[in-house]
Amino acid sequence: MPTALADGSEAEDVPFGALQSCVGIRDWLLGEGARLPKADDLLAGLAERLNAIGVPIDRASTAIDTLHSEYSGVGRVWTRGGGSTVRLFPHGEGTAKAYQASPFYAVHETGEWLSLDLSETDEDAYAIIPELKADGYTHYVIAPLIFTNGTKNGITFATRAEGGFRDEDIAILRFVMPALAAVMEMRLLNKQLDTVLRIYVGDEPHRAILSGDIRRGQVRRIRSAILFADMRDYTRLSADRTPEGAVDLLNAFFDCLVPPIEREGGEVLKYLGDGLLAIFREPGDDLGGAAKSALMAAESALAALAEANAVGRFGEGKPAVDAGIALHHGEAAYGNVGSGTRLDFTVIGRDVNLASRLARLNRTLQEPLLMSKPFVDFLWGDPEPLGVHALDGFEEPMAVFRPMRHPVTVKRAASA
């Protein structure tokens, strides 16, 4: 049964004189606590308020399941005088084994609270017991937090008080638990929605969606440097790989491209099979900063790809993996397209199309990195011209360049 479903029985064992204070903590959880910007502050605030009414909390921790591409859960620990710390639990066998050996697994199996008098608890009962004893704790209480969607989470309390927690202390903890579970679930769902949207559609689109831009036909325009990159010969490179192997190939490829893009302030807006589209926003009126960042990201990505090939990152004995990167400067637009209740928040516009067509010239010109005339207009120096080329779907041919051999600096916008 979800922990937040309270029937009033949780108040039966609370001492009469403490009931008003307990209701005050519950109201704080459902009001101010629900709006706190950081989850760390919720756990700390609860512990401090419990201490204020005589419940001797010296340590409190939570383990919360989450939806994330890199980790399966988040652990938080608060200690009196030590503040809060956060630990992320990565996906994998190690985390699963640690969970099964923890008291959280025990309370999830039984659905009941676990109360441990540490003076009578064997050190090998759970991995954390020796640490708790060494730090002087006398009593350890673990409670399951079952959310309405069925996910199993948990919270612990520990004290150094001689004799441990009293019966009335445990009763107060049980009283506030339904309100705490409700607030934690509400906060987690909001965080998960934010995280999942950011993972799948990127920073700017996810903010636009959460702000209400979900109506078909809405468009946002962004002046930026545009980076379009794809893997050369993906069909050939993946032909003898399993689907899992092909996914590993793509992930290794993107691991070379994405970190430099993000490091230089770029945003990956779309993964396109074996390629990606990213933008670098112009920082206010400082025209040229975006172009410099995009060029640095592109050159760093190609260097990372060369290093990955050198160390066999794409598989021992496998062919080298190469990329074609195109840089253009113009306007990217986000638009809601689709039909009925199924929409896609996608990137559109003439300049986006031009960048993708420019990328097709990489193979023809045998160049890993190409730049359009509108892009190099923001760079000092003389990038090497590669002639004027027709681009599919565009009437006017485009002058195309490759980077020069020495560092590129930025041309600042002229003062008005």
Buried (B, 14 or more C-beta within 10 A) or exposed (E): EBBBEBEEEBBEEBBEEBEEBBBEBBEBBBEEBBEBEEBBBBBBBBBEBBBEBEBBBBBBBBBBBBBBEEBBBBBBBBBBEEEBEEEEBEEEEEBEEEBEBBBBBBBBEEEEBBBBEBEEBEEEBBEBBEEBBEEEBBBBBBBBBBBBEEBBBBBBBBBBBEEBBBEBBBBBBBBBBBBBBBBBBBBBBEBBBEBBBBEEBBEBBBBBBBEEBEEEEBEBEBBBBBBBBBBBBBEEBBEEBEEEEBEBBBEBBBEBBBBBBBEBBBBBBBBEEBBBBBBBBBEEEEBBBBBBBBBBBBBBBBEBBBEBBEEEBBBEEBEEBBBBBBBBBBBBBBBBEEEEEEBEBBBEBEBBBBBBBBBBBBEEBEBBBBBBBBBBEBBBEEBEEBEEBEBEEEEEEBBBBBBEEEEBEBBEBEEE
